[in-house]
Amino acid sequence: MVDDTPIVVVGLMGAGKTSVSRLLGKRLDRPVRDSDEYLRERYGATAAEIAEREGTEVLHAREVEHLRAGLAERPAPIIAAASSVLDDPGARADLKPALVVWLDATPEFVAEKIAAKPYRPRFGMEPLALATELHERRAASFEEVADLRFERPAVSKHEVARAVLDHLSRREP
């Protein structure tokens, strides 16, 4: 049943995961679980702060923890997942029962978002270099798990949400 299927929105930081997840949550009357909010609420720190203070491995483990908690939750939420979860083969396998929506944002678009928000980790890199490296490193994993793919910013957040809702309506019995 569609209501029992978690929807996981993936993409690089700044691709619009939180906004799309909130649009879907509102339209589907489902809870939204956002990685950035989870980190702030549970650990009292942003992703950038955790990466700086405790290291990238700790940050990424907590982001996988967020994904798994959301996937286990009922009613099934909309999950805005950190892209780092795709580096973990077990987390990728955990996504199989979910509807995975990939916001495939251009590195230039992502770089603007990274530069504009201090809570986004930069891992010691300039925004465009970081966005390009992350896109190249994770594109195959996004492709592996995605049920739906949308190119951002060519497709707006509202258009993505409408397309996901259309997809879900076609899956209904």
C-alpha positions as CSV (number, residue, x, y, z in Angstrom):
1,M,0.0,0.0,0.0
2,V,1.3,3.4,-0.9
3,D,0.7,4.9,2.6
4,D,3.0,2.2,4.0
5,T,5.9,3.0,1.6
6,P,8.5,5.4,2.9
7,I,9.4,8.1,0.4
8,V,13.1,9.0,0.5
9,V,14.3,12.2,-1.2
10,V,18.0,12.1,-2.0
11,G,20.5,14.4,-3.7
12,L,23.5,16.5,-2.9
13,M,23.2,19.2,-0.2
14,G,21.3,22.1,-1.5
15,A,19.4,20.2,-4.2
16,G,16.1,20.9,-2.5
17,K,15.5,17.8,-0.5
18,T,14.0,19.5,2.5
19,S,11.6,21.7,0.4
20,V,10.4,18.8,-1.8
21,S,10.0,16.6,1.3
22,R,7.9,19.3,3.0
23,L,5.7,19.7,-0.1
24,L,5.1,16.0,-0.2
25,G,4.5,15.7,3.5
26,K,1.9,18.4,3.4
27,R,0.1,16.9,0.3
28,L,0.2,13.3,1.6
29,D,-0.4,14.3,5.3
30,R,2.7,12.4,6.3
31,P,5.5,13.3,8.8
32,V,8.7,14.7,7.3
33,R,12.1,13.6,8.7
34,D,14.9,15.8,7.6
35,S,18.6,14.9,8.2
36,D,19.6,18.5,9.1
37,E,16.8,18.9,11.7
38,Y,17.5,15.4,13.1
39,L,21.2,16.3,13.7
40,R,20.3,19.6,15.4
41,E,17.6,18.1,17.6
42,R,19.4,14.9,18.6
43,Y,23.0,16.1,18.7
44,G,22.6,19.9,19.2
45,A,24.8,20.7,16.2
46,T,24.7,21.2,12.5
47,A,26.3,18.8,10.0
48,A,29.2,21.2,9.6
49,E,29.8,21.5,13.3
50,I,29.7,17.7,13.8
51,A,32.1,17.2,10.9
52,E,34.5,19.8,12.3
53,R,34.3,18.6,16.0
54,E,33.9,14.9,15.7
55,G,34.9,14.0,12.1
56,T,33.3,13.1,8.9
57,E,32.9,9.4,9.9
58,V,30.8,10.3,12.9
59,L,28.7,12.7,10.8
60,H,28.0,10.1,8.2
61,A,27.2,7.4,10.7
62,R,24.6,9.8,12.3
63,E,23.1,10.5,8.9
64,V,22.7,6.7,8.3
65,E,21.2,6.5,11.7
66,H,18.6,9.1,10.7
67,L,17.8,7.3,7.5
68,R,17.3,4.0,9.3
69,A,15.1,5.5,12.0
70,G,12.9,7.1,9.4
71,L,12.6,3.9,7.3
72,A,11.4,2.0,10.5
73,E,8.9,4.6,11.5
74,R,5.1,4.2,11.0
75,P,3.2,5.8,9.6
76,A,5.8,5.9,6.8
77,P,7.4,9.4,6.6
78,I,8.9,11.4,3.9
79,I,12.6,11.4,4.5
80,A,15.1,14.0,3.3
81,A,18.2,12.0,3.5
82,A,21.8,13.2,3.5
83,S,23.6,12.1,0.3
84,S,26.4,10.5,2.4
85,V,24.0,7.6,3.3
86,L,24.6,6.3,-0.2
87,D,28.3,5.7,0.6
88,D,27.1,2.9,2.9
89,P,26.2,-0.3,1.0
90,G,23.9,-1.4,3.8
91,A,22.0,1.9,3.8
92,R,21.6,1.6,0.0
93,A,20.1,-1.9,0.5
94,D,17.8,-0.5,3.2
95,L,16.3,1.8,0.6
96,K,14.9,-1.1,-1.5
97,P,11.4,-1.0,0.0
98,A,11.2,2.8,-0.3
99,L,10.2,5.1,-3.2
100,V,13.5,6.9,-3.8
101,V,13.4,10.3,-5.4
102,W,16.7,11.7,-6.7
103,L,17.1,15.4,-7.1
104,D,20.0,15.5,-9.5
105,A,21.3,19.0,-9.1
106,T,24.1,20.5,-11.2
107,P,27.4,21.2,-9.3
108,E,27.0,24.9,-10.0
109,F,23.5,25.0,-8.4
110,V,24.7,23.0,-5.4
111,A,27.8,25.2,-5.0
112,E,25.6,28.3,-4.7
113,K,23.6,26.6,-2.0
114,I,26.7,25.5,-0.1
115,A,28.1,29.0,-0.2
116,A,24.9,30.5,1.1
117,K,24.4,28.3,4.1
118,P,27.1,28.1,6.8
119,Y,25.5,24.9,8.4
120,R,26.5,22.9,5.3
121,P,29.9,21.2,5.7
122,R,32.6,22.1,3.2
123,F,35.2,19.5,4.2
124,G,38.0,22.0,3.6
125,M,37.0,22.6,-0.1
126,E,35.7,25.5,-2.1
127,P,31.9,25.0,-2.9
128,L,32.2,24.3,-6.6
129,A,35.1,21.8,-6.2
130,L,33.2,20.1,-3.4
131,A,29.9,19.9,-5.3
132,T,31.7,18.6,-8.4
133,E,33.6,15.9,-6.4
134,L,30.5,14.8,-4.5
135,H,28.5,14.6,-7.7
136,E,31.1,12.5,-9.5
137,R,31.6,10.2,-6.5
138,R,27.9,9.6,-5.7
139,A,26.2,9.7,-9.1
140,A,26.4,5.9,-9.6
141,S,24.9,5.3,-6.2
142,F,22.1,7.7,-6.8
143,E,21.4,6.0,-10.1
144,E,21.4,2.6,-8.3
145,V,18.8,3.5,-5.8
146,A,16.6,6.0,-7.5
147,D,13.1,5.2,-8.7
148,L,12.5,8.7,-9.9
149,R,15.1,11.3,-11.1
150,F,14.6,15.0,-11.5
151,E,17.2,17.4,-12.8
152,R,17.5,20.5,-10.6
153,P,17.1,23.4,-11.1
154,A,15.6,22.7,-14.5
155,V,12.6,21.0,-12.7
156,S,11.3,23.2,-9.9
157,K,10.6,21.8,-6.4
158,H,6.8,22.2,-7.0
159,E,7.1,20.3,-10.3
160,V,9.0,17.5,-8.6
161,A,6.4,17.2,-5.9
162,R,3.6,17.1,-8.5
163,A,5.4,14.4,-10.5
164,V,5.9,12.3,-7.4
165,L,2.3,12.6,-6.5
166,D,1.3,11.7,-10.1
167,H,3.6,8.7,-9.9
168,L,2.0,7.6,-6.6
169,S,-1.5,8.0,-8.0
170,R,-0.6,5.6,-10.8
171,R,0.6,3.0,-8.3
172,E,-2.7,3.0,-6.3
173,P,-4.8,-0.2,-6.7
